[in-house]
Amino acid sequence: MMQGRVRRILCFAPTLGDGGADRVLLMLLKGLDRRRIAPSLALNRIAGPFVEDVPRDVPIHELGAPRLLLAAPALARRMQRDDPDIVFSMHGGSNVIACAAHALARSRARLVLSERSSLVREDRSAMRRFLEPRAKRIAYRRANLVTAVSHGVAGDLAAILGLVREKIEVVYNPMVDDELVARSTEPVDHPWLVPSSRIPVVLAVGRLVDIKDYPTLLRAFARVVAVHPARLIVLGDGPRRQELAALTRTIGIHDAVDFRGFDKNPFRFMVRTSVFLHASRAEGLPGAMIQAMACGLPVVATDCDFGPREVIARPGRDGFLVPVGDEAGLARHVLELLADPVLARRVSDDAKVSSARFASAAILTQYEDALLGSEEPHVREIPRKRQSD
């Protein structure tokens, strides 16, 4: 590619839903330097809560395939029509589609993929766990670069897919910016968060799906309220909502839990609550955890593959980690924070310092360099995948 001209990039995603990848894609569409990159967006369906937030200078194209698996021909036609300099696929679940479309279009565009979670996850069907790594092992050979959101995910790409290290670039999610700070000051209409309330509130953020392991989180919270008065607000929606609400009744915490649903501005909750609780069994790089730390909210989380250990860099100082499924450990650290304001303040201060590693400005530059290929990818030492807890 010629230096000095604006490169046209076509970004591809299924929708702009409520997941972390969708938030990051929106941040990229807003933050990419228009002197270097002119973005457009191809969605299989123009749907999701973030569609209305896409910048006005970003054209949105709907592919309209009946299923995502059938979207490759329509995406290939879009590539042929637009002839972009770069094609960027943001979701691990749609990357093979992007590779197939790139081949069908016989595109000469630079192809960059983003891998956002561990490649073999227990919440996926046995068929998918068998087929997906094999499909990616073939398809990803076509990519010029694969960005990984954490060193753990990068390790998966090297070990499971056999990608050469030079094709892998670790680029953290750009999660902390001035907008986060500004939006955290917006009001919250919730009776548990009025200044006069003396009962601390624990916060959980994430989709209500199996991999987030809300049953362990709720049982941990039940242990907390058995010792210390507290309430729990859950921001997120998903297929397990009714089942989880039923569990709160079964274990006797129904009156202390509010399933608030998805909220585009969780930051205003983060600055008004006491502890952030996270119980996932697998991650890539948990963005809500980073943003909670940036808001000064102490974090108690499971040490799952991958991401939490890269976010909480000094366990016991800038947050707490426990083994996956350890409801007693989660409860113990929550209770320590609720009982000791000095400890909570120290963890809050250290968390803010740690979260600075995920400042958007620097990471957006890394993303731009990865997309443009203006630098050789950094070859970093990639740790081996840790044994399951």
MIFIRO-954547 format. One record per atom (N, C-alpha, C): z, y, x; residue in one letter. Coordinates in steps of 0.02 Angstrom, whole numbers, padded with zeros to 5 digits, always signed. Each point is the difference from the previous one (the first is absolute). Example, Ala and Ser with C-alpha at 12.3 -4.5 7.8 and 13.67 -1.06 7.14 Angstrom:
<pts>
+00390-00284+00660A
+00000+00059-00045A
+00000+00060+00045A
-00036+00053-00018S
+00003+00059+00042S
+00037+00055-00039S
</pts>
This chain:
<pts>
+00000-00060+00041M
+00000+00060-00041M
+00000+00063+00043M
-00034+00051-00022M
-00002+00063+00036M
+00067+00035-00005M
+00020+00031+00054Q
+00061+00039+00000Q
-00013+00068-00031Q
+00051+00029-00032G
-00004+00069-00022G
-00024+00010-00071G
-00022-00051-00035R
-00021+00009-00069R
+00051-00033-00047R
-00002+00021-00062V
+00045-00028-00050V
-00026-00069-00020V
+00043-00050+00003R
-00019-00068-00018R
+00017-00014-00073R
-00044-00033-00035R
+00010-00017-00070R
+00033-00069-00004R
+00057-00003-00035I
+00037-00062-00006I
+00005-00020-00073I
-00017-00062-00014L
+00007-00029-00067L
+00062-00045+00001L
+00051+00020-00039C
+00062-00039-00006C
-00005-00046-00061C
+00024-00060+00007F
-00005-00049-00054F
+00069-00027-00018F
+00014-00003-00066A
+00062-00029-00025A
-00014-00027-00070A
+00040-00048-00024P
-00010-00026-00068P
+00011+00054-00053P
+00058+00033+00002T
+00018+00056-00043T
+00044+00046+00041T
+00027+00052-00033L
+00053+00040+00031L
+00064-00013-00040L
+00028-00059+00009G
+00058-00021-00038G
+00064+00027+00028G
+00055-00037-00011D
+00066+00026+00018D
+00028-00032+00063D
-00042-00032+00040G
+00023-00032+00061G
+00004+00047+00060G
+00032-00024+00053G
+00007+00041+00059G
-00067+00016+00032G
-00047-00048+00000A
-00066+00013+00029A
-00035+00056-00036A
+00009+00004-00066D
-00032+00053-00039D
+00029+00068+00018D
+00066+00003+00011R
+00030+00063+00021R
-00027+00022+00068R
-00007-00048+00046V
-00025+00017+00067V
-00073+00022-00003V
-00040-00035-00040L
-00070+00020-00007L
-00006+00071-00027L
+00042+00017-00049L
-00001+00068-00026L
+00019+00050+00054L
+00050-00015+00040M
+00020+00044+00053M
-00057+00010+00051M
-00037-00054+00014L
-00057+00006+00045L
-00054+00044-00030L
-00016-00011-00064L
-00052+00041-00032L
+00019+00073+00000L
+00064+00015-00006K
+00022+00069+00001K
+00002+00028+00072K
+00020-00042+00048G
+00016+00025+00066G
-00053-00004+00053G
-00053-00041-00011L
-00052-00006+00051L
-00032+00068+00015L
-00009+00013+00063D
-00027+00064+00022D
-00073+00006-00020D
-00015+00045-00047R
-00068+00007-00026R
-00049+00026+00053R
+00025+00026+00056R
-00044+00019+00054R
-00026-00061+00038R
+00033-00057-00011R
-00020-00062+00034R
-00027-00052-00048R
+00029-00002-00061I
-00015-00055-00046I
-00009+00027-00071I
-00054-00022-00033A
-00011+00016-00071A
+00008-00064-00040A
+00055-00008-00037P
+00012-00063-00035P
-00030-00004-00070P
-00019-00060-00019S
-00014-00017-00070S
+00036-00064-00016S
+00005-00017-00064L
+00043-00055-00021L
-00037-00045-00048L
-00002-00064+00014A
-00028-00050-00045A
+00057-00042-00027A
+00008-00001-00066L
+00051-00040-00034L
-00036-00050-00045L
+00025-00061-00003N
-00030-00046-00048N
+00011+00025-00070N
+00060+00026-00013R
+00013+00034-00064R
+00035+00066+00014R
-00023+00053-00033I
+00033+00065+00007I
+00061-00002-00046I
+00056-00023+00029A
+00061-00010-00038A
+00059+00006+00048A
+00058+00015-00030G
+00061+00004+00039G
+00030+00069-00001G
+00065+00005+00012P
+00035+00064-00006P
-00020+00052+00051P
-00032-00019+00055F
-00016+00048+00052F
-00071+00028-00004F
-00040-00024-00047V
-00069+00023-00006V
-00003+00076-00009V
+00044+00025-00041E
-00001+00072-00014E
+00020+00043+00060E
+00029-00032+00051D
+00022+00037+00059D
-00051-00001+00057D
-00056-00035-00010V
-00051-00001+00052V
-00028+00071+00009V
-00007+00024+00062P
-00026+00068+00010P
-00068+00010-00033P
-00013+00060-00023R
-00061+00014-00037R
-00063-00008+00043R
+00007+00006+00065D
-00059-00005+00043D
-00017-00072+00018D
+00036-00049-00029V
-00012-00070+00014V
-00036-00032-00060V
-00065-00016+00007P
-00035-00034-00055P
+00030-00069-00013P
+00006-00019-00063I
+00026-00066-00019I
-00056-00038-00034I
-00013-00061+00023H
-00053-00042-00028H
+00032-00063-00029H
-00017-00017-00061E
+00026-00061-00031E
-00051-00056+00007E
+00022-00057+00027L
-00045-00056+00010L
-00008-00040-00064L
+00054-00009-00038G
-00003-00030-00066G
-00012-00074-00002G
+00017-00036+00052A
-00007-00073-00002A
+00053-00029-00046A
-00015-00054-00037P
+00049-00028-00046P
+00062-00027+00035P
-00007-00021+00063R
+00057-00021+00041R
-00012+00026+00071R
+00055+00011+00035L
-00007+00025+00068L
-00042-00046+00043L
+00008-00066-00009L
-00037-00049+00041L
-00075+00008-00008L
-00023+00032-00054L
-00071+00008-00013L
-00025+00070+00017L
+00040+00039+00036A
-00017+00071+00012A
-00045+00010+00060A
-00012-00051+00041A
-00038+00010+00062A
-00071+00027-00011A
-00038-00027-00048P
-00068+00027-00009P
+00000+00074-00020P
+00045+00020-00044A
+00002+00071-00020A
+00022+00044+00058A
+00047-00024+00040L
+00021+00039+00058L
-00056+00004+00051L
-00039-00054+00008A
-00057+00001+00045A
-00051+00052-00022A
-00013+00003-00064R
-00047+00050-00026R
+00025+00071+00014R
+00065+00011-00007R
+00029+00066+00015R
-00009+00016+00074R
+00010-00049+00043M
-00010+00012+00072M
-00072+00018+00015M
-00048-00035-00032Q
-00071+00015+00011Q
-00018+00069-00025Q
+00031+00019-00057R
-00015+00065-00030R
+00028+00057+00042R
+00062-00007+00023D
+00034+00054+00035D
-00013+00000+00075D
-00015-00058+00028D
-00011-00008+00072D
+00056+00033+00040D
+00063-00021-00010P
+00056+00032+00035P
+00001-00018+00074P
+00034+00043+00039D
+00010-00015+00071D
+00055-00052+00009D
+00049+00000-00046I
+00059-00043+00005I
+00014-00030-00068I
+00018-00063-00003V
+00026-00032-00060V
+00071-00022+00015V
+00046+00019-00044F
+00071-00015+00011F
+00028-00033-00062F
+00027-00061+00009S
+00032-00037-00054S
+00075+00001+00010S
+00037+00021-00051M
+00070+00016+00007M
+00047-00058-00019M
-00025-00049-00037H
+00043-00052-00027H
-00016-00068+00032H
+00051-00036+00022G
-00011-00066+00027G
-00035-00046-00048G
+00013+00008-00065G
-00031-00043-00050G
-00072+00014-00014G
-00026+00058+00023S
-00070+00017-00013S
-00041+00004+00064S
+00030-00015+00057N
-00036+00007+00063N
-00059-00049+00006N
+00008-00061-00024V
-00055-00048+00004V
-00059+00025-00042V
+00015+00031-00058I
-00053+00029-00042I
-00037+00054+00038I
+00037+00042+00035A
-00031+00054+00039A
-00045-00029+00055A
+00023-00053+00033C
-00041-00032+00052C
-00064-00030-00029C
+00007-00033-00058A
-00059-00030-00032A
-00050+00054-00020A
+00025+00055-00029A
-00044+00055-00020A
-00035+00031+00061A
+00037+00008+00053H
-00028+00028+00062H
-00058-00044+00025H
+00009-00066-00005A
-00054-00046+00020A
-00059+00003-00048A
+00014+00000-00066L
-00053+00003-00049L
-00043+00063+00007L
+00034+00055+00015A
-00035+00065+00006A
-00035+00006+00067A
+00013-00047+00045R
-00025+00005+00069R
+00019+00068+00029R
+00061+00019-00014S
+00023+00066+00019S
+00013+00003+00075S
-00015+00057+00029R
+00015+00013+00071R
+00062+00044+00007R
+00033+00013-00056A
+00061+00041+00002A
+00055-00035+00039A
+00042+00040+00032R
+00059-00027+00031R
+00045-00027-00055R
+00023-00062+00007L
+00041-00033-00052L
+00072-00006+00025L
+00045+00033-00036V
+00072-00001+00018V
+00038-00028-00060V
+00043-00049+00014L
+00041-00031-00051L
+00073+00016+00012L
+00040-00002-00053S
+00072+00009+00007S
+00035-00062-00026S
+00042-00029+00041E
+00040-00057-00022E
+00072+00023-00007E
+00031-00014-00059R
+00061+00034-00019R
+00059-00045-00011R
-00008-00066+00009S
+00056-00045-00012S
-00013-00064+00039S
+00051-00043+00001S
-00008-00065+00032S
-00057-00039-00034S
-00037-00037+00038L
-00060-00031-00025L
+00013-00062-00043L
+00056-00034+00012V
+00017-00059-00040V
+00067+00013-00034V
-00002+00012-00066R
+00060+00019-00036R
+00016-00051-00053R
+00065-00012-00009E
+00022-00052-00046E
-00014+00016-00072E
-00011+00064-00018D
-00011+00017-00069D
-00073-00012-00022D
-00042-00019+00047R
-00070-00013-00016R
-00010-00074-00014R
-00051-00014-00040S
-00013-00070-00019S
-00018-00041+00062S
+00009-00066-00006A
-00017-00044+00056A
-00074+00005+00016A
-00042+00007-00051M
-00072+00007+00012M
-00015+00063+00039M
+00033+00055-00019R
-00013+00063+00036R
+00026-00004+00071R
+00059-00031+00009R
+00027-00006+00068R
-00046-00042+00044R
-00036-00047-00031F
-00046-00042+00039F
-00066+00037+00014F
-00028+00033-00051L
-00067+00028+00006L
-00001+00068+00035L
+00049+00044-00016E
-00006+00069+00023E
-00001+00006+00076E
+00045-00032+00037P
-00004+00006+00073P
-00066-00025+00029P
-00027-00053-00030R
-00063-00027+00025R
-00058+00048-00015R
+00001+00031-00059A
-00052+00049-00016A
+00005+00061+00045A
+00061+00022+00012K
+00010+00059+00043K
-00019-00015+00072K
+00014-00061+00023R
-00017-00018+00068R
-00074+00009+00013R
-00042-00014-00051I
-00073+00008+00007I
-00019+00073-00012I
+00025+00028-00056A
-00023+00067-00020A
+00020+00054+00049A
+00060-00005+00028Y
+00026+00054+00042Y
-00038+00006+00067Y
-00039-00051+00017R
-00041+00006+00060R
-00050+00057-00005R
-00017+00018-00062R
-00049+00053-00011R
+00031+00069+00012R
+00065+00006-00005A
+00034+00065+00005A
-00003+00026+00072A
-00007+00065+00006N
+00007+00032+00065N
+00073+00006+00020N
+00044+00009-00050L
+00071+00008+00014L
+00040-00020-00061L
+00058-00031+00011V
+00047-00014-00054V
+00065+00036+00017V
+00021+00045-00043T
+00064+00033+00010T
+00054-00041-00034T
+00058-00003+00033A
+00058-00036-00026A
+00057+00050-00009A
+00037-00006-00054V
+00052+00048-00014V
+00063-00011+00040V
+00005-00057+00034S
+00058-00014+00042S
-00021-00048+00055S
+00043-00006+00051H
-00015-00046+00055H
+00005-00072-00024H
+00042-00014-00050G
+00004-00067-00028G
-00065-00020-00033G
-00029+00044-00040V
-00064-00014-00032V
-00054-00009+00053V
+00001+00042+00053A
-00048-00008+00054A
+00006-00068+00032A
+00061-00025+00008G
+00010-00067+00027G
-00033-00053-00043G
+00005+00007-00067D
-00033-00046-00045D
-00075+00001+00010D
-00029+00059+00006L
-00072+00006+00008L
-00024-00036+00063L
+00039+00006+00053A
-00019-00034+00062A
+00012-00075-00004A
+00058-00021-00026A
+00018-00070+00001A
-00036-00041-00053A
-00005+00027-00061I
-00027-00039-00056I
-00076+00007-00005I
-00025+00060+00010L
-00073+00011-00006L
-00036-00006+00067L
+00037+00000+00055G
-00032-00005+00065G
-00038+00062+00021G
+00018+00058-00029L
-00033+00062+00020L
+00020+00018+00072L
-00048+00025+00037V
+00015+00024+00068V
+00043+00062-00006V
+00045+00009+00048R
+00047+00055-00003R
-00035+00068-00003R
-00058+00005+00033E
-00036+00064+00002E
-00025+00021-00069E
-00003-00046-00048K
-00022+00017-00067K
+00057+00019-00046K
+00061-00002+00026I
+00059+00014-00042I
+00033+00064+00023I
+00014+00045-00046E
+00035+00062+00016E
+00059+00008-00049E
+00059+00005+00027V
+00059+00013-00041V
+00002+00074-00017V
-00004+00016-00065V
+00005+00069-00023V
+00051-00001-00058V
+00057+00031+00011Y
+00050+00002-00052Y
-00024+00041-00060Y
+00031-00011-00057N
-00016+00040-00059N
+00024+00072+00008N
-00040+00048-00019P
+00022+00071+00003P
+00043+00016-00061P
+00065-00005+00007M
+00045+00001-00057M
+00042+00062-00008M
+00006+00041+00053V
+00048+00056-00002V
-00038+00064+00013V
+00002+00045-00048D
-00034+00064+00008D
+00037+00055-00038D
-00026+00060+00003D
+00033+00057-00033D
+00000-00009-00076D
-00051-00034-00027E
-00002-00010-00073E
+00058-00042-00023E
+00019-00050+00040L
+00058-00042-00017L
+00062+00044-00008L
+00011+00044+00049V
+00059+00043-00002V
-00003+00045-00062V
-00058+00030-00013A
-00006+00045-00057A
+00011-00037-00066A
-00029-00059-00007R
+00005-00036-00063R
+00069-00029-00011R
+00038-00010+00054S
+00068-00026-00008S
+00045+00050-00036S
-00020+00063-00001T
+00041+00051-00033T
-00015+00007-00074T
-00050-00036-00025E
-00017+00004-00071E
+00057-00030-00041E
+00010+00025-00061P
+00057-00023-00041P
-00009-00072-00025P
+00056-00031-00015V
+00002-00067-00029V
+00041+00003-00064V
-00030-00024-00054D
+00035-00002-00064D
+00028-00070-00010D
+00060-00011+00027H
+00031-00066-00007H
+00075+00010-00004H
+00033-00028-00051P
+00072+00012-00009P
+00043-00026+00057P
-00024-00049+00038W
+00040-00027+00055W
-00002+00045+00062W
-00047+00048+00002L
-00010+00040+00059L
+00020+00073-00009L
+00039+00013-00052V
+00026+00068-00009V
+00055+00013+00052V
+00006+00062+00024P
+00049+00014+00053P
+00072-00020-00017P
+00017+00000-00065S
+00068-00015-00019S
+00016-00075+00002S
-00051-00043+00007S
+00013-00072-00001S
+00036-00021+00064S
+00051-00041-00008R
+00039-00025+00057R
-00017-00072+00019R
-00046-00030-00036I
-00019-00069+00014I
-00062-00001+00044I
+00004-00030+00059P
-00058+00000+00045P
-00058-00041-00029P
-00060+00018+00020V
-00060-00033-00025V
-00038-00031+00059V
-00015-00063-00006V
-00042-00036+00048V
-00072+00003-00025V
-00048+00006+00046L
-00071+00006-00018L
-00040-00057+00028L
-00045-00028-00040A
-00050-00049+00023A
-00069+00025-00022A
-00049-00007+00044V
-00068+00023-00014V
-00048-00055+00019V
-00044-00018-00046G
-00050-00051+00015G
-00023-00036-00062G
-00058-00030+00003R
-00027-00035-00058R
+00043-00060-00018R
+00003-00015-00064L
+00041-00055-00025L
-00040-00064+00004L
-00006-00025+00062V
-00038-00061+00013V
+00044-00046+00042V
-00022-00063+00004D
+00042-00051+00031D
+00019+00016+00072D
-00048+00025+00039I
+00011+00008+00072I
+00054+00052+00014I
+00014+00045-00047K
+00052+00050+00010K
+00070-00029-00012K
+00005-00059-00027D
+00062-00037-00009D
+00055+00042-00034D
-00018+00026-00058Y
+00050+00038-00038Y
+00058-00043-00025Y
-00008-00065-00013P
+00059-00039-00019P
+00055+00003+00053P
-00018-00005+00064T
+00050+00006+00053T
+00030+00070+00000T
-00043+00050-00009L
+00024+00069-00001L
+00050+00011-00057L
-00017-00025-00059L
+00044+00010-00058L
+00066-00038+00009L
-00003-00060+00028R
+00062-00037+00011R
+00043+00034+00053R
-00032+00029+00050A
+00038+00038+00049A
+00034+00060-00032A
-00037+00033-00045F
+00029+00058-00034F
+00058-00022-00045F
-00005-00058-00031A
+00055-00026-00041A
+00063-00009+00042A
-00009-00023+00062R
+00058-00006+00046R
+00030+00069+00015R
-00044+00050+00005V
+00025+00067+00014V
+00043+00026-00057V
-00026-00005-00062V
+00037+00029-00057V
+00063-00040-00016V
+00004-00060+00024A
+00062-00039-00008A
+00057+00030+00041A
-00017+00040+00050V
+00049+00030+00044V
+00005+00075-00007V
-00058+00033-00010H
-00003+00073+00002H
-00044+00024-00058H
+00021+00048-00040P
-00044+00026-00053P
-00065+00027+00030P
-00057-00018-00029A
-00065+00022+00024A
-00052-00012-00054A
-00057+00033+00009R
-00057-00009-00045R
-00062-00011+00043R
-00051-00030-00030L
-00062-00016+00035L
-00059+00027-00040L
-00042+00039+00033I
-00063+00022-00029I
-00056-00035+00037I
-00046-00031-00038V
-00057-00035+00029V
-00063+00038-00019V
-00037+00024+00051L
-00063+00034-00011L
-00057-00048+00016L
-00037-00019-00049G
-00055-00047+00010G
-00012-00039-00064G
-00060-00027-00005D
-00018-00040-00058D
-00036-00062+00023D
-00010-00047-00045G
-00033-00061+00020G
+00013-00057-00049G
-00029-00058+00013P
+00002-00055-00048P
+00069-00031-00010P
+00048+00013+00045R
+00066-00032-00006R
+00051+00044-00035R
-00022+00054-00031R
+00048+00047-00027R
+00045-00031-00053R
-00028-00034-00049Q
+00041-00028-00054Q
+00047-00055+00027Q
-00026-00040+00045E
+00040-00053+00030E
+00059+00029+00039E
-00011+00055+00036L
+00053+00030+00039L
+00051+00035-00045L
-00025+00031-00054A
+00046+00031-00048A
+00045-00054-00031A
-00029-00058-00015A
+00040-00055-00027A
+00052-00023+00050A
-00017-00001+00065L
+00047-00020+00051L
+00060+00047+00003L
-00012+00065-00009T
+00056+00048+00002T
+00049-00015-00056T
-00025-00022-00057R
+00045-00018-00055R
+00039-00064+00016R
-00035-00047+00030T
+00032-00064+00016T
+00057+00009+00049T
-00009+00044+00050I
+00052+00008+00052I
+00046+00059-00015I
-00008+00030-00059G
+00049+00049-00023G
-00006+00070+00029G
-00060+00021+00021I
-00007+00068+00029I
-00050+00042-00040I
-00016-00023-00060H
-00052+00034-00038H
+00014+00075-00009H
+00062+00017-00014D
+00016+00071-00013D
-00001+00043+00064D
-00003-00033+00058A
+00002+00037+00063A
-00068+00002+00035A
-00053-00025-00033V
-00066-00003+00030V
-00050+00034-00045V
-00041+00044+00028D
-00053+00034-00037D
-00067-00015+00033D
-00042-00039-00035F
-00068-00011+00023F
-00041+00060-00023F
-00009+00046+00044R
-00029+00065-00017R
-00076-00003-00004R
-00030-00050+00030G
-00073-00004+00002G
-00028+00037+00061G
-00066+00000+00005F
-00033+00033+00056F
+00009+00075-00005F
+00013+00032+00057D
+00008+00073+00003D
-00039+00025+00060D
-00045+00048-00011K
-00041+00026+00054K
+00040+00040+00050K
+00060+00020-00019N
+00042+00040+00045N
+00069-00034+00007N
+00004-00052+00042P
+00066-00032+00010P
+00046+00041+00045P
-00028+00050+00034F
+00039+00037+00050F
+00058+00039-00032F
-00010+00025-00061R
+00053+00037-00034R
+00058-00046-00019R
-00014-00065-00007F
+00055-00048-00010F
+00034-00016+00067F
-00040-00002+00052M
+00027-00019+00066M
+00052+00050+00025M
-00009+00063-00015V
+00048+00051+00025V
+00061+00005-00045V
+00000-00036-00056R
+00056+00005-00047R
+00039-00065-00009R
-00018-00051+00039T
+00034-00064-00005T
+00037-00016+00065T
+00037-00054+00001S
+00047-00014+00055S
-00024-00052+00050S
-00037-00051-00024V
-00023-00054+00044V
-00068-00023-00026V
-00044-00018+00047F
-00065-00030-00016F
+00006-00075+00014F
-00015-00041-00051L
+00009-00073+00006L
-00069-00033-00005L
-00013-00046+00047H
-00067-00031+00006H
+00009-00073+00018H
-00030-00046-00038A
+00013-00071+00010A
-00063-00042+00009A
-00055+00030+00022S
-00064-00036+00004S
+00003-00062+00044S
-00044-00048-00018R
-00008-00060+00041R
-00059+00008+00049R
-00042+00049-00011A
-00056+00014+00046A
-00022+00072-00010A
-00021+00032+00053E
-00026+00068-00002E
-00055+00007+00053E
-00028+00060+00002G
-00044+00018+00055G
+00034+00056+00039G
+00010+00055-00034L
+00041+00055+00024L
+00025+00036-00063L
+00063-00008-00018P
+00025+00025-00065P
+00004+00076-00002P
-00049+00031-00033G
-00004+00072-00001G
+00057+00034-00037G
+00021-00029-00056A
+00055+00031-00037A
+00063+00002+00042A
+00011-00051+00041M
+00058-00001+00044M
-00003+00058+00050M
-00059+00011+00029I
-00009+00056+00047I
+00015+00066-00034I
-00027+00008-00060Q
+00009+00064-00035Q
+00072+00010-00021Q
+00034-00055-00018A
+00072+00006-00016A
+00038+00025+00061A
-00015-00028+00058M
+00033+00021+00062M
-00015+00073+00015M
-00062+00021-00012A
-00018+00071+00011A
+00039+00046-00046A
+00018-00025-00059C
+00041+00039-00047C
+00074-00005+00015C
+00018-00036+00053G
+00071-00006+00018G
+00037-00052-00040G
-00035-00048-00030L
+00032-00051-00041L
+00012-00062+00042L
+00063-00020+00011P
+00014-00060+00039P
-00032-00062-00030P
-00029-00043+00042V
-00037-00058-00022V
+00036-00064+00018V
+00003-00047-00049V
+00022-00069+00012V
-00058-00044-00022V
-00025-00042+00047A
-00061-00037-00014A
+00002-00069+00031A
-00045-00043-00025T
-00009-00066+00030T
-00046+00006+00060T
+00013-00041+00050D
-00037+00000+00063D
-00059-00048-00006D
-00046+00017-00045C
-00056-00046-00015C
-00058+00013+00049C
-00047-00046+00001D
-00064+00011+00033D
-00045+00037-00049D
-00026+00056+00018F
+00011+00039+00061F
+00021+00070-00020F
+00019+00041+00047G
+00008+00070-00012G
+00070+00029+00001G
+00048-00029-00038P
+00066+00031-00001P
+00031+00010+00068P
-00008-00048+00046R
+00029+00007+00066R
-00035+00054+00041R
-00062+00015-00016E
-00035+00056+00034E
+00020+00067-00030E
+00021-00001-00063V
+00022+00063-00032V
+00072+00015+00019V
+00044-00049-00010I
+00070+00007+00020I
+00004-00022+00073I
-00008+00047+00044A
-00008-00015+00072A
+00066-00019+00032A
+00056+00026-00028R
+00066-00013+00029R
+00047-00024-00055R
-00005-00063-00019P
+00042-00026-00055P
+00074+00014+00013P
+00033+00024-00053G
+00069+00021+00006G
+00008+00073+00014G
-00055+00032+00022R
+00001+00072+00014R
-00043+00038-00051R
-00065-00016-00004D
-00044+00036-00046D
-00013-00040-00064D
+00036-00053-00011G
-00007-00041-00060G
+00029-00069+00013G
-00002-00043-00050F
+00029-00067+00007F
-00052-00052-00020F
-00002-00055+00038L
-00044-00056-00014L
+00041-00064-00009L
-00021-00041-00048V
+00033-00065-00010V
-00055-00052-00008V
+00016-00064+00008P
-00052-00052-00010P
-00028+00001-00070P
-00062-00024-00007V
-00033-00005-00065V
+00042-00043-00047V
+00011+00024-00061G
+00037-00038-00050G
+00075+00006+00005G
+00025+00040+00047D
+00073+00005+00011D
+00030+00053-00046D
+00014-00020-00062E
+00027+00048-00048E
+00070+00024+00020E
+00038-00044+00030A
+00068+00020+00022A
-00004+00052+00055A
-00046-00009+00047G
-00009+00049+00054G
-00023+00067-00026G
-00048-00001-00046L
-00023+00063-00031L
+00058+00036-00033L
+00039-00036-00040A
+00057+00030-00035A
+00052+00028+00048A
+00013-00037+00053R
+00052+00021+00048R
-00017+00068+00031R
-00063+00010+00020H
-00019+00063+00031H
-00003+00057-00050H
-00021-00015-00061V
+00002+00052-00052V
+00071+00023-00011V
+00046-00047-00006L
+00070+00017-00010L
+00029+00040+00058L
-00019-00017+00062E
+00022+00038+00058E
-00022+00073-00005E
-00062+00011-00020L
-00026+00068-00005L
+00033+00039-00057L
+00012-00034-00056L
+00032+00035-00057L
+00073+00016+00015L
+00032-00041+00040A
+00071+00010+00014A
+00014+00048+00057A
-00050+00014+00041D
+00011+00039+00061D
-00050+00057+00005D
+00016+00059-00026P
-00046+00057+00002P
-00020+00020+00070P
+00045-00008+00048V
-00018+00017+00070V
-00054-00046+00026V
+00007-00065-00013L
-00051-00048+00020L
-00066+00016-00035L
+00003+00014-00065A
-00061+00015-00037A
-00036+00061+00028A
+00039+00052+00019R
-00030+00060+00027R
-00032-00015+00068R
+00033-00039+00042R
-00028-00015+00066R
-00065-00040-00007R
+00000-00051-00044V
-00061-00039-00011V
-00055+00044-00028V
+00017+00045-00045S
-00048+00046-00029S
-00033+00043+00054S
+00040+00028+00045D
-00026+00043+00053D
-00045-00040+00047D
+00022-00060+00019D
-00040-00041+00046D
-00065-00023-00033D
+00004-00013-00066A
-00060-00021-00036A
-00053+00055+00000A
+00021+00061-00010K
-00047+00056+00002K
-00035+00004+00068K
+00038-00009+00053V
-00029+00002+00067V
-00051-00057+00009V
+00018-00060-00021S
-00045-00057+00007S
-00065+00009-00040S
+00006+00030-00058S
-00059+00007-00043S
-00052+00048+00029S
+00019+00040+00048A
-00047+00048+00030A
-00058-00036+00034A
+00009-00064+00018R
-00055-00039+00030R
-00059-00008-00047R
+00012+00011-00065F
-00051-00011-00050F
-00026+00066-00029F
+00007+00054+00039A
-00024+00065-00022A
-00076-00002-00009A
-00023+00029-00054S
-00071-00007-00020S
-00048+00031+00050S
+00017+00058+00027A
-00049+00037+00041A
-00024-00043+00059A
+00046-00029+00037A
-00020-00039+00058A
-00036-00064-00020A
+00023-00032-00054I
-00030-00063-00021I
-00069+00011-00029I
-00010+00056-00035L
-00067+00015-00025L
-00050+00007+00057L
+00021+00029+00055T
-00044+00004+00058T
-00016-00069+00027T
+00050-00045+00002Q
-00013-00068+00022Q
-00050-00035-00047Q
+00008+00011-00066Y
-00047-00029-00047Y
-00070+00027+00011Y
-00006+00065+00011E
-00065+00029+00011E
-00034-00029+00061E
+00038-00008+00054D
-00028-00029+00061D
-00020-00073-00012D
+00040-00037-00039A
-00018-00069-00015A
-00063-00004-00042A
-00006+00044-00049L
-00059+00001-00043L
-00062+00021+00038L
+00006+00051+00041L
-00057+00027+00035L
-00020-00041+00061L
+00048-00038+00027G
-00015-00035+00061G
-00007+00046+00059G
+00034+00057-00003S
-00007+00050+00053S
+00040-00018+00061S
+00045-00051-00006E
+00038-00024+00056E
-00003-00075+00002E
+00010-00030+00057E
+00009-00072+00003E
+00066-00016-00034E
+00002-00052-00043P
+00063-00018-00032P
+00054-00015+00053P
+00061+00022-00015H
+00055-00013+00046H
+00015-00075+00000H
+00004-00029+00058V
+00017-00071+00005V
+00075-00005+00011V
+00036-00021-00052R
+00073-00003+00003R
+00022-00072+00003R
+00058-00010+00028E
+00030-00067-00001E
+00020-00016-00072E
-00026-00054-00027I
+00013-00019-00069I
+00051-00057+00000I
+00058+00013-00030P
+00051-00053+00000P
-00020-00060-00042P
+00026-00057+00018R
-00012-00059-00041R
+00038+00006-00065R
-00027-00033-00050K
+00033+00000-00066K
+00068-00033+00006K
+00051+00032-00029R
+00067-00028+00002R
+00005-00059-00047R
+00045-00045+00015Q
+00013-00056-00045Q
+00030+00026-00065Q
-00015-00033-00054S
+00026+00020-00065S
+00076-00003+00002S
+00030+00048-00036D
+00073+00002-00003D
+00026-00058-00042D
</pts>
